[in-house]
Amino acid sequence: MRNGLAILAVTVLCTGCLTMHGSYRLRAVDDKGVELAPNITLMAEGSGIYSARGALCASYPGATVLVEDAKTGQPLKSESPFRCRTRK
């Protein structure tokens, strides 16, 4: 019984553990969908999207960050769109 609980706990905890693979393009847009940094292309590999997203949110509080597959242009549905918090 104790081993079963341990396996269940690890399974539940790891459901949020995703290993990201691939190259992604990140963009920050305002509420109207206008790109906030049109002359900057921000690329990230794998889980590097979280650092890149954090940098965009720090630069553009309240923005929406769009994460797209660099090859296909398709949104990364599990992470995009992401709404940045506004500063207080």
C-alpha positions as CSV (number, residue, x, y, z in Angstrom):
1,M,0.0,0.0,0.0
2,R,2.8,2.4,0.9
3,N,4.6,1.8,-2.4
4,G,1.4,2.4,-4.3
5,L,0.9,5.8,-2.6
6,A,4.5,6.7,-3.5
7,I,4.0,5.8,-7.1
8,L,0.8,7.7,-7.2
9,A,2.4,10.8,-5.7
10,V,5.3,10.7,-8.2
11,T,2.9,10.3,-11.1
12,V,0.7,13.2,-10.0
13,L,3.8,15.5,-9.4
14,C,5.3,14.6,-12.8
15,T,2.1,15.3,-14.8
16,G,3.3,18.9,-14.9
17,C,6.9,18.0,-15.8
18,L,7.2,18.5,-19.5
19,T,10.4,18.4,-21.4
20,M,10.2,20.9,-24.2
21,H,11.8,20.1,-27.5
22,G,12.2,22.3,-30.5
23,S,12.9,25.8,-31.5
24,Y,10.4,28.5,-30.7
25,R,9.8,32.2,-31.6
26,L,8.4,34.4,-29.0
27,R,6.5,37.7,-29.5
28,A,5.0,40.2,-27.1
29,V,1.7,41.8,-28.3
30,D,-0.6,44.4,-26.8
31,D,-4.4,44.0,-26.2
32,K,-5.0,44.9,-29.9
33,G,-2.5,42.3,-31.2
34,V,0.1,44.8,-32.2
35,E,3.6,43.5,-31.8
36,L,5.5,45.5,-29.1
37,A,9.0,44.7,-30.4
38,P,8.6,44.3,-34.1
39,N,12.3,44.7,-34.9
40,I,13.4,42.0,-32.4
41,T,13.2,38.3,-33.0
42,L,13.4,36.3,-29.8
43,M,14.2,32.6,-30.2
44,A,14.4,29.9,-27.6
45,E,15.3,26.2,-27.5
46,G,13.2,23.8,-25.5
47,S,12.4,24.9,-22.0
48,G,14.4,28.1,-22.6
49,I,11.0,29.6,-23.6
50,Y,10.3,30.2,-19.9
51,S,13.4,32.5,-19.5
52,A,12.6,34.3,-22.8
53,R,9.0,34.7,-21.7
54,G,10.1,36.1,-18.4
55,A,12.3,38.6,-20.2
56,L,9.5,39.8,-22.4
57,C,7.2,40.1,-19.4
58,A,9.8,42.1,-17.5
59,S,10.1,44.5,-20.5
60,Y,6.4,44.6,-21.4
61,P,4.2,44.2,-18.2
62,G,0.6,43.4,-19.2
63,A,1.6,42.1,-22.6
64,T,0.5,38.8,-24.1
65,V,3.4,36.5,-25.1
66,L,2.8,34.3,-28.1
67,V,5.0,31.2,-28.5
68,E,5.2,29.6,-31.9
69,D,7.1,26.7,-33.4
70,A,9.9,28.2,-35.4
71,K,9.5,25.7,-38.2
72,T,5.8,25.5,-38.6
73,G,4.6,28.9,-37.2
74,Q,2.0,27.0,-35.1
75,P,1.3,28.2,-31.6
76,L,2.7,26.1,-28.7
77,K,-0.8,25.5,-27.3
78,S,0.4,24.5,-23.8
79,E,2.2,27.8,-23.3
80,S,0.6,30.3,-25.7
81,P,-0.9,32.8,-25.3
82,F,0.5,33.8,-22.0
83,R,-0.6,37.0,-20.2
84,C,2.1,38.9,-18.4
85,R,1.3,40.4,-15.0
86,T,1.2,44.1,-14.7
87,R,3.5,45.9,-12.3
88,K,2.1,47.2,-9.1
